Amino acid sequence: MKNNKKEDPRNIVLRFMEEASPGPLTLRELVHALGVPRADRDRFKRLVKSLVSEGLLIKTRGGRFGLPSRMNLVTGELVCHPDGYGFVVPEEGREEGDVFIGNRKLSGAMHGDTVVARVEGSKRGGRREGAIIRITSRAHRTVVGRFELLRGFGVVIPSDERITNQIIVPLKESGGAPHGKVVSAEITRWPAKEMAATARVIEVLGEPDDPDVEADVILRKYGLSNRFPAPVMHEVKSVPKDVSPKDIRGRTDLRERNVFTIDGETARDFDDAVSIEKTDRGYRLWVSIADVGHYVKEGTEIDKEGYARSTSVYFPDRAIPMLPEALSNGICSLNPRVDRLTMTAEIEFDERGVPTGKRFYESVIRSVERMTYTDVRKLILDEDTALSSRYAHIVPDLKLMAALAEKLRERRAEKGSIDFDLPEPQIIIDIEGRVEDIIKSERNVAHRLIEECMLAANRAVAEEFSSRGLPFLYRVHEEPGEDSIADFKEFLSAFGIRFSPEGPKSFQAVLEKVEGRPEEKLVNHVLLRSMKQAVYSEENAGHFGLAFDDYTHFTSPIRRYPDLIVHRLLKLLLRKKYGAEARERMEAYLPTAAGHTSARERKAMEAEREIADLKKCQFMKDKVNEVYEGLISGVTSFGFFVELKDWFVEGLVHVSMLADDYYIHDEKRHALVGERTKRAFRLGDEVVVKVAAVDLERRRIELVLNEDRPARAGRKGRR
């Protein structure tokens, strides 16, 4: 450790173990091999212990330390299945795939725990199998579920079906919870190989079928909270309500420009504002983003909580913000006709929409209008007379921006940017919190206009850092794997479509080829499922879906922590403070931040999906026995999912309800095929189904085929 004092000691140890260690070493051998001074040995011992607790080093029974990858071990998150088995998703070496863990080899680990698994062999297809040998960190301190009283004790049946462990509550720890109520229970003893977990009830939440209780369960399940901790709220008291002259000093003043925001009708936080002008050579676009970093300093309680949350989460009836309201809806929100601090990307384009220059700076703006998508659409497409008069001062700018946005969209299309045409559902909640309707979410010219501006700004910032070779946080989207491409190619051949995968352009060409054809929606679905998920990374792998070599998230720091990181990096660059010390710090910090924020984003998406499923189930509860037309939207070995044409709602026709034959899952054809009749239920097929049951607790709508009578006319044509 004496050879490089500036480098992170953790990296020194791990690199030594990877490159120089002959095998697992004792602590004494490590100390001597790395030349740790006697005065630093206690600190070094704590460092090694922390590496073990994180699963980066493994301590053997003989007291030696080694790397998991060199000991046939895998460290990662355990993802369990309701049937009892699980998979360890590796933290490193993901290309080798997950490790299957059978029910008997979980060793007391629970869904979400970080574990170390020993790889014991491979099954057909090369899938690795193993057993958990160590639990390095527990994911759940509390569990939410239904409380049931048995003879002499109680049990909590977790609402999360992936927590398959039995959780016993001694009567003296039940807090008098009534049988059948939903409770929150604190785990008092973790499960072991032959021993159940125990817990004590800390809160009774209410009835299982109460909509508010169900929403609360989902919040707790994903570790989300409406409330901010007391230390955060204490810091919030010092957040200013107005921009002071001192704050403005040294910033580029854009308050005389025609700057405005465009958001949805119900939006309350505005973190991006735009402005434009026509130049002799083309266009100049200003994208000004709320300077959250000016108010949220690194290391503060607000910052720590923002990092822990990493993203705002949006439910149909509420939002769980990343930052307290005093920031998100107050001083950081680019409200009209007040001064606000911003970070600005100023980009020049030629007449074809090709960027020809860019610069970035800290700025101050005063938005002239808070525009909505609906009003912008009426101004640009409908040329609404009354609105045009009211917004006469910005209508020319809007039309100029729309023209530029169309050119930017065309340029993306030329490069092969993939544009999925999959409508999104919008859940309408009434004044009492009940689901009133589920409709197609509108996406008009205003959405596309602001989207192109944000894409341009995000790309410009990423290109600036990429060209300088500085440590940076990118938004990356890798191309599909070889197996996914091969499956997609085989799938298309059934429609007579030849496919030669040559970058994103070839995928977009397929979507254009099927546009307007009966199989259009089906092909969109299958292609989307073959794509990898976009993530944050310190390594620039490009963005396949957008066909960009460089891309980041810069435009939403109120609701995404990675954008706040990017703002801080940009400030280091602008203030000429991105030197060697800052580089080293970021090289150590960014990989961890990328992994954490990507994981939190996935959790938020899961929570949003589950709350939407719950709302859909609540909406369909009174529609049991009604008949609908639908499209098969997913096929599995246990049945097929049907999306109802009248609503954006999906239900399952279980294979056991197909009584006329034995049905086999044909994975390549995305179909269930009858052994004897050869009758097939294929992705995209039209079917008539009846709502058989709605299970709120499992968020499941059960359907059965209805071939006796047609669907009701109901709401045909509404979509």
N, C-alpha and C positions, 0 to 999 in steps of 0.2 A: 504494500500500500504506500510505500515511501517513494515509488517511482513516478507517481503522477498525482500530485496533491489536488489539482484542480478538478480532475475527473470524479464523477460520482462513485464513492466507494462500492456501492452495490454493483455497478457495472464492472468494476475491476474484479470483484470476486467472481461474478458470473462468467466473465470472459476468461479468467484463469481456469475455472472449472471446465469450460468448453474446450479451450485450446491447449492448455498446458498440464492439467492434472492427469496423472496416470490412471486414476480411478478414484473411488470414494476415499476421503481423507478424514482423519480425526481433527478436532478443533486445534490441537497442539500442532499437527502437521500443517494445517492451513495457516496458522500464525507464523510458523517459521518460513513456509514457502512464500508468503506475501510480505515478509519482513515487517510485521506489525510491531511498532515500538511498545515497550512494556507499559508505558503510561496510557496507551490507547487500547489495551487488550480487553478491558471491561466493555468499552464501547463497541469493539469489534465483535465480542461475544453476543451483545444485544443485536448487532446488525445481522449476524448469521441466524440468530433466533427468529428475527423478523422475516428473513428470506424463507425460512422453513415454514413459518405460519402462513405465508402467502403461497406456499406450494412451489416456489421457484427453486428451492433446494429440498432434498429429502434426507431425513436422518434415519439411518438404518438401525436395526436392533443392536448392532455392535458399536453404536455411537459414532458412526462415520457419516460424512455428508457427501452427497453426490447430486448430479443433475437428473431429474426425472426421465428426460429423453434418452439418457444413456443407461438407464436401469429398467427399460421396458415399462416405464410408468407414464401416465398421462394425467396432467392437472387441468381441471376445467369445471364448468358448471354442470350439475346434474339436472337433466330435464326428464321428469317422470311422465308416464302414461297412466291414465285411470285404471288400466288393467294390471298395474303393479310393477311393470318393468321400467327401465329408464335408459337414458343415453348420457354419456359424459361428452360434452362439447368442448374440445380442447382449446385452451387459451393460446397455444402455439401449435404449429404444424397441422392446421385445419385441413390442408390438402389431403391428409391421410384419412380424414373422415372421423365421425363420432365413434365412440366405443359403447357397444351394447352391454347393459348390465341386467342380468336376470333378477327376478324378484328375491331369490334366496341369497344374492350376493350384494345387496344394497348396504348391508352392515349398519343399519340404523340411520342412513342418510335420508334426507328429505328433499323434495323438489326444490330446486333453486340453490341448494348448498354448493359451496366450492369444495371439490373433493380431489383426492389422488386415487387413480385406478390402476391396477396392474393388468396389462394386456396378457391374456392367457391363450389366445388363439384366434383363428379366423373361421368364419362360416362361409357357406357358398356365396359367391359374388364378392369375396374379399372383405366382407364386413368384419371388423375387429370385435372381439368379445372379451370381457374381463370382469374383475371384481374390485369393489371399492376397499381400499386398505386404510384410508385416512380421510377424515373430514377436517378441512383446514379452516372453514368458516361457515357459520349457520346463517341461512337466509331469513329465517322466521323467528322472531322473539315472541310474537303473538299470532294466534290463528283465529279466524272468524268462521263460525259455522253454527249449525243447528244443535242445540243442547237436548240430549235425551236422558231421562232418568231410568236407570235400571235397578236391579236389586242390590242395594248397598253402595252404589256408586253411580256416577254419571259419565257420559261420553260426549265429546264434541265431534260431530261429523263435519269436516271442513267443507266450506262452500267451494273451495278450489279443488276440483276432482283430482288434480295431479298430486295433491298431498294425500297419499294413500295410507299413511300411518294411522293406527288407532291412537286416539288421544283420550286418556282416562282422567276424569275429574273426581277426586275424593269428595264425599258429601260435604265435609267441613270446608272444602275449598270452592263450593259451588255458588256461594253468595246468595243462596235462596233462589237461584234462577229457575223459573217454571219450565216444565217439560215442553219441548216443541219451539221454544223461543230461539231467536238468533242471538248469539253472544260473541263477545270478544274474550278470548282466554289467553293468559300468559303462560308460556311453557315453563314448567318448574324442573322437569327432568327430560333430557333428550332421549329419543328412542335409541336402543342398542340392538345388537344382533338378535337376542331372544327376549327383548324387553320393550314394552310399549312406552310411549311418552306419557307424561302426566302434566296437568296444567291446572290453573286456578282461574275461575271466571272473574274478570275485572270490570265487565260492563254488559248489561242486557240491552240489546239494540232494538228488539221488537219482533213483530210477526214476520215469518218468512215471505209472505205474499204482499207485504206492504211495499209499494213502489219506492218510497223514500228509504226504507231499510235496505232494499235490494241495491239501490244506488250507493248507499253507505258501505255495504259489503264489498262492492267492486272497488271503491276508493281504498279501503283498507287492504284488500287483497293485493293491490299493486303498490302499496306503500305510499299512497297519495294522501295529501292532507289539505283541507281548505284553510287551515289555520297556520300562521307562521309562529315559530318559537318566540318566547318572550324576549331573548336578547336581540332578535331581529327587529321586533316591534319597538324596542327601546332605541335602536339606531335610527329607525324610520322617523322618529320624532325630530331628528336634526336635518331631515331632507328638506331643502328649500322649496317654496311654492312658486317662486318666480326666478327668472334669470337676472343676475346682477351685472352691473357694468364691469366689474372685475372679471366675471366669467367670460365676457365677450372679448376682452383685451387680447390682441394677437390673432384673432380669428378672421377669416375672410367673410366679409359682410354681404349676405345675399338677400337682405331684407327688402331691397327695392325690386327684386325679381318677382315675376309672376309664378310663385311656387304654390302648389296645391297637393292635397292628398286624395286618393281614390280608394275607398274601402266599401265593405258591405254595410247595409242599413243598420245592423245591430252592433257593429264594431264600436268598441270604447277606447281601444288603444291604437294610436296611429304612429307606426314607427318608420314609415317611408313617405317622402314627398318628392315630387318631380317638377321639372321646369324644362322648357325647350326654346330654341330659337333657330331660325333659318339662317344659314351662312352662305357665302359666295360658293363654297365648295360642297355644301350639303346641309348637315344638321349639327347642332351642339346640344347635348342632353346633360342635365344636371339631375343626379339621383342623390338626395340628401337623406341620411339615415340618423335616427335619434342617437345622440352621443351618450349612451348608457354608461360607458366606461368613465365618463367625467364624474358621475354620481356614485357609481358602484366600484369602490376601490378594492384591489386585490387584498385578500386576507381578512376583510371585514366580515361581520356576521351575516350581512345581507349577501355578500359574495359567496360565502361558504354554503348558504342555503340555496342560492341560485345554482351553484355547481351541483349540489346534491340532487336538485330537481331536474336541472339541465334543460327542461322544456316546459312550456305551458301545455295543459291538457284540456281538450275541448269536448264537452258532453252536449247533447241536444238542449239541456235545460240549465247548464252552468259551465263555468270555466274554472280550472284550477291553475292560477297564474304562477309563472316562474318567479316573478318579483312582486313585492307588496304594491297595493293599489296606489300609494302615494308616488311611486315611481312609474308603474305601468300605465296608469290612467291620469297621472299628474304631470310632474315636471319633465318626464321623458316622452310623453305623448305629444305628437306634433299637432296640437290643437290649433284651430284657425285664429288668426288675428292676435297672437301672442308670440313673444320672442322665444325661440327654442334653440338649444345647442345641437349641432349635427356634425356628422362626418360625411363629406361630399365626394362623390366620384363624378368628375366632369369629363365627358367622353365626346370626341368629335367623330363624325361619320361623313363619308362622301355621299353622293347622290344615290348610290346603290345600297347604302346601309353598311358599307365596309368601314370598320373602325380605323381611323387614321391618327388618332392621338388621344392621350388620357392624362389626367392629373388628379391628385387626391389632396384634400386639405381639411383641417378643422374649420367649421363654419358656424354662422348663426343665421337662422331664417325666420321669416314670419309668414306662415301659410295664409294665403288670401281666401281659400275656400276649403271646406271639407266636402268633397264630392262623393256620391255613391255610384256603384256600378250601374244601377237602374237609370239614374239621371244622365250619366255619361252615354249610355246606350241610346237614350232618347235624343240627346243632343247630336250624336254622330250619325246614327242610322235614320231616326225618325225626323230629325231637324225640327223638334218640337218648338213652336213659335214662342209660347210663354216662357219656357225654360231658356230658350236662346236669348230672349230679352233680359232675363234675370242674370244669366251668366255670360253676357256679351263680352266681358273683359277677359274670359279664358277660352271661349269657344274656338277662336283661331288656333290657340295653342293645342287644344285637344285634337283638332283635326290634323294638325301638323304631326302631333305625336302618334296618332293612329296611322298616318301614312308611313312614318318611320318604322313603327312596330310591324306593319305588314311586310316591309322590306327585310327586317330582321328575321321575321318568321320564314320568309321565302329562302333566305340564305341558310337558315338552319335546316330547312327541308332539303336543300341542294346537297348539304353535307351528310344527310341521312338521319337527322334527329328524328327519333321515333315518337309519333304522336298517337297515343292510344285513344280510341273513341269509345270510352266506357262511361256511361252516365253514372253520376253519383246520387245516392238517395239523400233527401233532405227531410229530416223528421220535424214536423211542426208540433210544438207543444202549446196547449191552451193555457189560459190564465190560472187554472187550478193545477197545472203541472202534468196533465194527462196528454197522451198522444192524440192529436186531433186528425193528423193526416201524414202520409208519407209520399212525397212527390219527387219528381226529377229536379235535381239542383240545376239552376240556370247557369250557363257559362256563355257569356256574350262578348262582344267586341271590347268592352271595357276591361273585362278580366284579361283578355289576351293582350291588350295594350299595356297594362301595368305589369303583366308577367314578362313581356319582352324587355321592358325597362329594367326590371330586377335581374333577369338573366344576364343582360349586358353588363350591369354593375358588378355582379358576382364574378363574372368571367374576367372582367378587367382587373379586379383586385388580385385574383388568382394568378393571372398572367404576369402581373408586376412582381410577385414574389417568386414565381417559377423561373422567370428570366434572370433573377438575381441569385438563385440557388440558396435562398435563405430558408431556415426551418419554418414550416407553415402548416396550417390545418386545412386540408383539402376535403371537398365533398366528392367521393369517388364512387363510380358505378362500373364494376368490371363486366366484361362481356360474358355471355352464358358459357357454361362448361361444355366440353365436347359431347358428353352424353345427352345433355339437354338439346343441343343443336341437332344431334342425330335423330332424337325422338321427334323434334319439331319437323325435321325434313321428311321423316317417314309419315307423320301425320298429314302433311300437306299433299303428299303423293296420292292420298285417297281422294283428293279433290282435283287431281290432274294438274297440280301446281308444282312446277319445277323450282327448286330452291338451291342456290349456290351461296353459302354463307361467306360474304366478303365484307365484313364490317357492318355498322348500323344501317348503312344505306340499303343493303339487301333485305333487311328486316322491314324497313319502311316501305320498300317496293312491294312486299307481300301484302301489307295492309292496304296499299293503294289498289292492288290488283283485286282484292276481295270487296272493296268498297261498293255498297249497294247490292251485293250478292247475298243470298240467304245465309251463307256460312260466315258472314262478316263478323258478327258478334262472337261466334265460336272461335274463330281464328284469333281475334283480339284477346280472348280469355286465355287460350292455350299459350300464345306468345308471352303474355304477361306472366304466366306461371313459370315459364322457362327462364325468365330473367332473374338475375341475382338482386339482392337488396342493396340499395345505396347506403353507404356508411361514411363516417368521418375517419380520416387517416392522415398521418404525417407523411405518408408516401404518396406521391402523385401518380395514380394509376389511370387518370383521365375519367371522363364521364361518358360511358358507352351510349346510354339512352339519349343524351343530348348531343352526342357527337362532338364533344368539346375535349380538347387536350388538357385544359386547365379549368378547374371550377371550384368554387367555395361557397359558403353561406356567409354573407356580409349584411344582408338587408333586413334582418329581423332580430336585433339584439334584445328587444323587450321580451320575446317569447322563446328564444333559442340561445343557450349559453355558448355554443360554438361560434355564433356570430359575434358575441362579446369578446371571445378570445381573438378572433380575427381583427376586431377594432383595436385591441391592445397591441397586436403585432404591427398593425398599420401605424399606430402612433409612435411605436419604437422607431419605425423606419422614417417617418416624417420628422421626428425630433432628432434624428441621427444618433439614436442610442442603441441601434441593433448591432453592437460590437461583439467581440469574441465571448465576453462573459454572458451576454444575453443569449447568444447562440447556444452555448453549452447548457444554459438553464432551460431553454426551449426544447433542445434535443432530448433532455431527460423528461420534461413535462408533457410534451405534446402526445407521445404514444399512449400514456395513461389517460390523458384527457379525451383523446379520440375514442378509446375503448369504452370509457365510462359514459360519455355523451351518446355514443351509438347504442349502448345497452339501455340507457334511460329512454331514448327515442323509441326503441322496440317495445319497452314496457308501456309507454304512453299509447302507442298504436294498439297494443293488445287491450288496454283498458278502454279506449275509445270504441274499439270493435265490440267488446263485450257489453258495454252500456247501450250501444246501438242495437245489439241483439236482444237485450232485455226490453228495450222500448218497443221493438217490433213484436215481441211476444205479448207484451201488455196490450198492444194494439189489436192483435189477432185473437185475444182471449175470448171475445164475444162472437167470433166468427167460426166456431167449431161447427162442422157439418155443412158449411158453405162450399160450393164447388167453383173452381177457377181454372182458367187456362194458364199454362206456364211453359217455361223453357227449361230443359235440363241444364243446369249450370255447373254440375260437378258429379263425377262418377267415382265410386270407391268399391272396395270388395264387399262392404256391408250395405250398399244401396246407392241411390242417386239423389242429389239435391235438385230441387226445382225452384226457380225464381218465378213468382206469380206475376202475370202480366199486369194485373190491376194495381199491384203495389210493388215496391222494391223490397220484397220480403222473400226469404228463402226457407224452405222446409225440406225434411228428409222423407223419402219413400224408402223404408227399410226393405232389404232384400227378402226378409221373411214374409213380407206382405205380397210378394209376387208368387202366387200359389199355382200358376199353370205350368211351371217347369223349375228345374234347378238352373240357377243363373251363375255364370262364371265371369269374373272380372277380366276383361281384355284391356290391359294397361296401355298398350300401344295404340289401340283404336279409341280409347277413352269411352269404353262401352261395357255394359253388362249384357252377356249373350246367353240365351237359353240353350242348354245342352241338346235337347231333343228338337225343339221348335225352331231353333236358330233365331228366334225373335231377339231383337237388339234394342236396348235403351242407350242412346248415344248422346254425348255432350252436344247441346244445341237443338236436340229434338223437341218438338212440341208435344205436350201431354195435357190431359185433363185430370185434375186431382181434387180430392176433397180434404178439408182440414179435419183430421181425426182427433187430435189433442194438442194442447199447448202446455208445456212444462216450463213454468217460470223459473224454477230453481236451477234447472239445467240449461236455460235459455234455448229451448228446443221446440220447434214446431213439427209435429208429426203429420205426414200426409199419406194418403192412400190413393191408388189409381182409381179413377171414376170413369168407367167406360160405358155406363148405362145411359147417361144423359149428358147433354152439353153443358158447358159452363154458363153461368148467368151472364146476361148482356152487360149489366152493371156499368162499368166506367170505361168501356172500350173507347180507344182513341184519345184518352187523356194524356198518354205519353207520346 
